[in-house]
């Protein structure tokens, strides 16, 4: 049974419960989590309640990594935790739009510096001791069910097979605490500092994965990618590492497969038979349709189009 505002109230600390507290659902996470805006005692908070099926050990792992980041000023302050209900209440950050900062040519260099340095601070935190599932493994687990469902355009089969069968370049950097889902919806910019939201996917990984992920979703060209890595490494970058480019392909393929899977689960009928790599929408086109209201990422068709665009992007690296 989906969590609603009425029973979300029980996840709050007693001092914030009651008739004067306003609770509004913001969104449902891909993991099945419920995310709510909470207004109480003259303050605003964000309540995230993981799916009831979430193992306690997994919830505690995510919480420990969120605490590290919050203590370092990289994630919103944790206000309250209810382990039994798998709930975390954090401070609300008024978002001033990092994409707006990045897509303004005048402020793009500052945006890239802010983003690169923030991710470096994250990657300098103590790394988790336990090995977590790698993105390649997630793609390998997702693919059989997606392929079995049928109705995928041939170019999707070819693009995902390319990534799954490609030998990964050697990881030359030490593994770090990685957010693993650095996309614009998980960035909050308060006008001065940049914060990361939604830590469900966090774990041990190659630091280049976070950098590659945001470069894909912000459609960075090679110059912007080099500037991002230079800010992260505090050193000039002449050539993009092969591992970074591989991660761009991997991120695009994995996220594309995820959204195609979500669309099929939500009832999308699949390929019509005429989709080709050339006819598939680009990320820019999908974003433009979303901004105009012609497409919603919460609807099956929007998820399908976004998935096709991401898979298409994987072929460009």
C-alpha positions in Angstrom: 0.0 0.0 0.0 1.5 3.3 -1.0 2.5 5.6 1.8 0.4 8.7 2.0 0.6 11.9 4.0 -1.6 10.6 6.7 0.6 7.7 7.7 3.8 9.6 6.8 3.0 11.7 9.9 4.0 8.7 12.1 7.5 8.8 10.7 8.1 12.3 12.2 9.5 13.0 15.6 6.7 13.6 18.2 7.4 17.4 18.3 6.6 17.7 14.6 3.5 15.5 14.6 0.0 17.0 14.8 -2.8 18.8 13.0 -0.6 21.9 12.4 1.9 19.9 10.4 1.5 20.0 6.6 2.8 17.0 4.6 2.7 16.9 0.8 4.1 14.2 -1.4 6.8 15.4 -3.7 7.5 12.3 -5.7 8.0 8.6 -5.6 11.5 7.4 -5.9 12.5 4.7 -8.5 13.2 2.4 -5.6 9.7 2.7 -4.3 10.5 5.3 -1.7 8.1 8.0 -0.8 9.4 11.6 -0.6 7.4 14.3 1.2 7.7 18.0 1.9 6.9 18.6 5.6 6.1 22.0 7.0 5.9 22.2 10.8 6.9 24.6 13.6 7.7 27.3 11.0 10.2 25.2 9.3 10.3 23.0 6.1 11.8 19.6 5.9 12.0 16.6 3.5 10.9 13.2 4.6 12.1 10.2 2.7 10.5 6.8 3.5 12.1 3.8 1.9 10.0 0.9 0.6 8.9 -1.4 3.4 10.7 -4.3 1.7 14.1 -2.5 2.1 16.4 -4.6 4.3 17.4 -2.9 7.5 21.1 -3.5 6.6 20.7 -1.7 3.3 18.9 1.2 5.0 21.6 1.4 7.6 24.3 1.4 4.9 22.7 4.2 3.0 22.1 6.1 6.3 25.8 5.8 7.3 27.0 7.2 4.0 24.4 10.0 4.1 25.6 10.9 7.6 29.2 11.2 6.3 28.1 13.5 3.5 25.8 15.6 5.7 28.5 16.1 8.3 30.8 17.3 5.5 28.2 19.7 4.2 27.6 17.7 1.0 24.1 16.6 1.8 21.2 18.2 3.7 21.4 18.0 7.5 19.7 15.0 9.0 17.0 16.0 11.5 15.5 12.6 12.5 15.8 8.9 11.7 13.2 6.2 12.3 14.9 2.9 11.4 11.8 0.8 12.0 9.8 2.7 9.4 13.0 3.2 7.2 12.4 7.0 7.3 14.9 9.9 7.2 13.9 13.5 7.8 16.3 16.1 6.5 16.5 19.9 6.2 14.9 21.4 3.1 17.2 23.3 0.8 15.7 26.1 -1.4 17.0 25.2 -4.8 18.4 28.0 -7.0 18.9 25.6 -10.0 22.4 24.4 -10.7 21.5 23.7 -14.4 20.6 27.4 -14.8 24.1 28.2 -13.4 25.7 25.7 -15.8 23.8 26.6 -19.0 24.5 30.3 -18.6 27.7 30.8 -20.6 28.8 33.5 -18.2 28.6 31.3 -15.1 29.5 27.9 -16.6 33.2 28.0 -15.6 32.1 28.8 -12.0 29.5 26.0 -12.1 32.0 23.4 -13.4 34.5 24.4 -10.6 31.8 24.2 -7.9 30.7 20.8 -9.2 34.1 19.3 -9.6 35.3 20.5 -6.1 32.1 19.3 -4.5 32.6 15.8 -6.0 36.2 15.8 -4.9 35.2 16.5 -1.3 32.8 13.6 -1.5 35.5 11.3 -2.9 37.9 12.3 -0.2 35.5 11.0 2.5 36.3 7.6 4.1 35.5 4.9 1.6 33.0 2.2 2.6 34.7 -1.1 3.7 32.2 -3.4 2.0 32.1 -3.9 -1.7 28.9 -2.7 -3.3 27.3 -3.9 -6.5 28.9 -2.2 -9.5 26.9 -0.5 -12.3 28.0 -3.3 -14.8 26.4 -5.8 -12.5 23.2 -3.8 -12.3 23.0 -3.7 -16.1 23.7 -7.4 -16.3 20.8 -8.1 -13.9 18.4 -5.7 -15.6 19.0 -6.9 -19.2 17.5 -10.5 -19.1 14.1 -9.3 -17.9 14.1 -6.3 -20.4 15.1 -8.5 -23.3 12.6 -11.2 -22.4 9.8 -8.7 -22.4 10.5 -8.1 -26.1 9.5 -5.0 -28.1 12.8 -3.3 -28.0 14.1 -1.5 -31.0 17.1 -3.3 -32.6 19.4 -0.4 -32.0 18.8 -0.7 -28.3 19.8 -4.4 -28.4 23.0 -3.5 -30.3 23.9 -0.5 -28.1 23.4 -2.4 -24.8 25.2 -5.5 -26.1 28.2 -3.3 -27.0 28.4 -1.9 -23.5 27.9 -5.3 -21.8 30.5 -7.1 -23.9 33.1 -4.3 -23.9 36.1 -4.9 -21.7 36.3 -2.1 -19.1 39.5 -0.1 -19.2 41.7 -0.6 -16.1 40.5 1.5 -13.1 43.7 3.5 -12.3 42.2 5.4 -9.3 41.4 4.1 -5.8 37.8 3.3 -5.3 35.9 5.9 -3.2 32.6 6.7 -1.7 30.5 7.4 -4.8 27.0 8.9 -5.0 26.4 6.8 -8.2 23.4 8.9 -9.3 24.7 12.4 -9.9 21.9 13.8 -12.2 20.4 17.3 -12.1 17.4 16.2 -10.0 19.7 15.1 -7.3 21.6 18.4 -7.1 20.4 21.2 -4.9 22.1 24.6 -5.2 21.3 27.2 -2.5 23.1 30.0 -4.3 26.5 29.3 -2.7 26.8 25.6 -2.0 26.0 22.5 -3.9 24.3 19.5 -2.2 23.6 15.9 -3.3 20.2 14.4 -2.7 19.0 10.8 -2.7 21.8 8.5 -1.5 20.1 5.1 -2.2 22.6 4.2 -4.9 25.7 5.3 -3.1 28.6 3.0 -2.5 32.1 2.0 -3.4 33.0 2.9 -7.0 35.5 4.5 -9.4 35.5 8.3 -8.8 35.2 8.8 -12.5 31.7 7.3 -12.5 30.2 10.3 -10.7 31.9 12.7 -13.0 30.9 10.8 -16.1 27.3 10.6 -14.9 26.7 14.3 -14.5 28.6 14.9 -17.8 26.0 12.7 -19.6 22.9 14.3 -18.0 24.2 17.9 -18.6 25.3 16.9 -22.1 28.8 18.3 -21.6 31.2 18.6 -24.5 34.8 17.5 -24.3 36.0 21.0 -23.1 33.5 21.0 -20.3 34.4 17.5 -19.3 38.1 18.4 -19.1 37.2 21.5 -17.0 35.1 19.3 -14.7 37.9 16.8 -14.2 40.5 19.5 -13.7 38.4 21.1 -10.9 38.0 17.6 -9.3 41.7 16.7 -9.6 43.0 20.3 -9.1 45.3 19.7 -12.1 45.0 20.4 -15.8 43.5 17.6 -18.0 44.7 17.5 -21.6 43.1 14.2 -22.6 40.0 12.6 -21.2 40.8 9.2 -19.6 39.6 6.1 -21.4 37.9 5.0 -18.2 35.9 8.2 -18.1 34.6 7.8 -21.6 33.8 4.1 -20.9 31.8 5.3 -17.8 29.9 7.7 -20.0 28.8 4.8 -22.2 28.0 2.7 -19.2 26.0 5.4 -17.4 24.0 6.1 -20.6 23.3 2.5 -21.3 22.4 1.6 -17.7 20.1 4.6 -17.1 18.5 4.1 -20.6 17.8 0.4 -19.8 16.4 1.4 -16.4 13.9 3.9 -17.9 12.9 1.5 -20.7 12.3 -1.2 -18.0 10.2 1.3 -15.9 8.1 2.2 -19.0 7.4 -1.4 -19.8 6.4 -2.1 -16.1 4.1 0.9 -16.3 2.3 -0.5 -19.3 4.1 0.9 -22.3 3.6 -1.4 -25.3 7.2 -1.2 -26.5 8.7 -0.5 -29.9 6.3 0.2 -32.7 8.6 -1.3 -35.3 9.9 1.9 -36.9 12.4 3.2 -34.2 16.0 3.5 -35.4 19.1 5.1 -33.9 18.6 8.1 -36.3 14.9 8.5 -35.4 15.3 8.1 -31.7 15.1 11.5 -29.8 18.3 13.1 -28.5 18.6 14.1 -24.8 18.3 17.7 -25.8 15.0 17.0 -27.6 13.6 15.0 -24.7 14.5 17.8 -22.2 12.9 20.4 -24.5 9.7 18.4 -24.7 9.7 18.0 -20.9 10.2 21.7 -20.4 7.3 22.5 -22.7 5.0 20.1 -20.9 4.7 17.8 -24.0 6.4 14.9 -22.1 6.4 13.7 -18.5 9.1 11.5 -17.0 6.5 10.2 -14.6 4.4 8.7 -17.5 5.2 5.5 -19.4 5.7 7.3 -22.8 8.0 9.9 -21.2 10.1 7.2 -19.5 10.3 5.3 -22.9 11.4 8.4 -24.8 14.0 9.2 -22.1 15.3 5.6 -22.1 15.7 5.7 -25.9 17.5 9.0 -25.7 19.9 7.8 -23.1 20.7 4.6 -25.0 21.2 6.7 -28.1 23.6 8.9 -26.1 25.7 5.8 -25.2 26.6 5.3 -28.9 28.1 8.8 -29.1 31.0 8.2 -26.8 
